[in-house]
Amino acid sequence: LSWRDRKRPAATNSCAQKSSERPKKAMRNTKAKPCPLLKGTKEEKREQRKILIAKWHSFASPTAPTEERRFQVLLAARLHARVQEPIVYKAMDRLRRHFADKGENLTCTTLARCEVEEIAPLFSSVLFGNTKAKHIIQASKDLMRFGGRVPET
């Protein structure tokens, strides 16, 4: 049959029908399917997890104490949004050097005392650098309410 020979269904006004008379729509599965980041066998997943952890820890200063490193990884994760890794490495290095020139370490406390205008130029190569500088400072101030500790989860 050609498309001309087919009969069209009669038009119905679904608004005029009572809700009990309307045809039921097929229920879709609304449960979201998990999208695993790591794929493969247990050993392969373990290896991929080690690589990811090493990547994120490489953004932080290797000589910094654990809590400072966790804070620096948080900063790197915020800077990493829509930015390639080499740019994040450079921005984190500039940020660490900025505080080293002042005789301080890159910690939650020192960053919470900064103004946006002071660190925004350090993120000139980062997409949305001014906004990210503002958010990073605000995150530092928020963390100071909790003792400057980054949550483990």
C-alpha positions as CSV (number, residue, x, y, z in Angstrom):
1,L,0.0,0.0,0.0
2,S,1.2,3.5,-0.7
3,W,0.9,6.3,1.8
4,R,-2.2,7.6,-0.1
5,D,-4.1,4.3,0.3
6,R,-3.7,4.2,4.0
7,K,-6.5,5.3,6.1
8,R,-5.9,8.1,8.6
9,P,-7.1,7.6,12.1
10,A,-10.1,9.7,13.1
11,A,-9.1,12.8,14.9
12,T,-10.1,12.8,18.5
13,N,-10.2,15.7,20.9
14,S,-8.4,14.2,24.0
15,C,-9.4,17.2,26.1
16,A,-13.1,16.5,25.6
17,Q,-12.6,12.9,26.7
18,K,-12.9,11.9,30.4
19,S,-9.6,10.8,31.9
20,S,-10.9,7.3,32.4
21,E,-11.8,7.1,28.6
22,R,-8.4,8.3,27.4
23,P,-6.1,5.6,26.1
24,K,-3.3,4.8,28.6
25,K,0.2,5.6,27.5
26,A,2.8,3.0,27.8
27,M,4.9,3.6,31.0
28,R,8.5,4.3,30.2
29,N,11.2,2.9,32.5
30,T,12.1,6.1,34.4
31,K,14.9,4.5,36.3
32,A,18.2,5.8,35.0
33,K,20.7,3.2,34.0
34,P,24.1,3.7,35.6
35,C,26.9,4.7,33.3
36,P,30.0,3.2,34.7
37,L,33.2,5.2,34.3
38,L,35.4,2.2,34.7
39,K,35.0,-0.8,32.4
40,G,36.5,-4.3,32.3
41,T,37.3,-6.9,34.8
42,K,38.0,-6.2,38.5
43,E,41.7,-6.1,37.9
44,E,41.3,-3.6,35.0
45,K,38.9,-1.4,37.0
46,R,41.4,-1.4,39.9
47,E,44.2,-0.4,37.5
48,Q,42.0,2.4,35.9
49,R,41.2,3.6,39.4
50,K,44.9,3.8,40.3
51,I,45.5,5.8,37.2
52,L,42.7,8.3,37.9
53,I,43.8,8.8,41.5
54,A,47.4,9.4,40.4
55,K,46.2,11.9,37.8
56,W,44.2,13.9,40.3
57,H,47.0,13.8,42.9
58,S,49.4,15.1,40.3
59,F,47.7,18.4,40.4
60,A,48.6,19.0,44.0
61,S,52.0,19.7,45.5
62,P,53.7,16.5,46.4
63,T,55.4,18.0,49.4
64,A,52.2,19.4,51.0
65,P,50.5,17.8,53.9
66,T,47.5,15.5,53.2
67,E,44.9,18.1,54.0
68,E,46.5,20.8,51.9
69,R,46.8,18.3,49.0
70,R,43.1,17.4,49.3
71,F,42.3,21.1,49.1
72,Q,44.5,21.6,46.1
73,V,42.9,18.6,44.3
74,L,39.5,20.3,45.0
75,L,40.8,23.5,43.4
76,A,42.2,21.6,40.4
77,A,38.8,19.8,39.9
78,R,37.1,23.2,39.9
79,L,39.5,24.7,37.4
80,H,39.4,21.5,35.3
81,A,35.8,22.1,34.1
82,R,35.9,22.7,30.4
83,V,39.7,23.1,30.5
84,Q,42.5,20.8,29.4
85,E,44.9,19.3,31.9
86,P,48.1,21.2,30.8
87,I,46.3,24.5,31.4
88,V,45.2,23.3,34.8
89,Y,48.8,22.3,35.7
90,K,50.0,25.8,34.7
91,A,47.3,27.6,36.6
92,M,47.9,25.5,39.8
93,D,51.6,26.1,39.5
94,R,51.0,29.9,39.1
95,L,48.7,29.8,42.1
96,R,51.3,27.9,44.3
97,R,54.1,30.3,43.2
98,H,51.9,33.3,44.0
99,F,51.5,32.1,47.6
100,A,55.2,31.0,47.8
101,D,56.3,34.5,46.9
102,K,54.2,35.8,49.8
103,G,55.9,33.2,52.1
104,E,52.7,31.2,52.5
105,N,51.4,27.8,51.3
106,L,48.3,27.2,49.2
107,T,45.8,26.4,51.9
108,C,42.2,27.0,52.5
109,T,43.0,29.7,55.1
110,T,45.3,31.7,52.8
111,L,43.0,31.5,49.9
112,A,39.9,32.5,52.0
113,R,41.8,35.8,52.9
114,C,42.4,36.7,49.2
115,E,40.4,39.0,47.0
116,V,39.1,37.9,43.6
117,E,41.2,40.7,41.9
118,E,44.3,39.2,43.5
119,I,44.1,35.7,42.0
120,A,41.9,36.2,38.9
121,P,44.9,37.3,36.8
122,L,46.6,33.9,37.6
123,F,43.7,32.2,35.8
124,S,44.0,34.3,32.6
125,S,44.4,31.1,30.4
126,V,41.5,29.3,32.1
127,L,38.1,29.5,30.5
128,F,35.8,31.6,32.8
129,G,38.9,32.4,35.0
130,N,37.3,35.3,36.8
131,T,34.2,33.3,37.7
132,K,36.3,30.3,38.8
133,A,38.4,32.6,41.0
134,K,35.3,33.9,42.7
135,H,33.9,30.4,43.2
136,I,37.2,29.1,44.5
137,I,37.5,31.9,47.1
138,Q,33.9,31.3,48.1
139,A,34.5,27.6,48.5
140,S,37.5,28.4,50.7
141,K,35.4,30.6,52.9
142,D,32.7,27.9,53.1
143,L,35.3,25.3,54.0
144,M,36.6,27.6,56.8
145,R,33.2,27.3,58.5
146,F,34.0,23.5,58.8
147,G,37.5,23.9,60.1
148,G,39.1,24.2,56.6
149,R,38.8,20.4,56.0
150,V,37.8,19.0,52.7
151,P,35.2,16.2,53.1
152,E,36.5,12.7,52.3
153,T,33.5,11.8,50.1
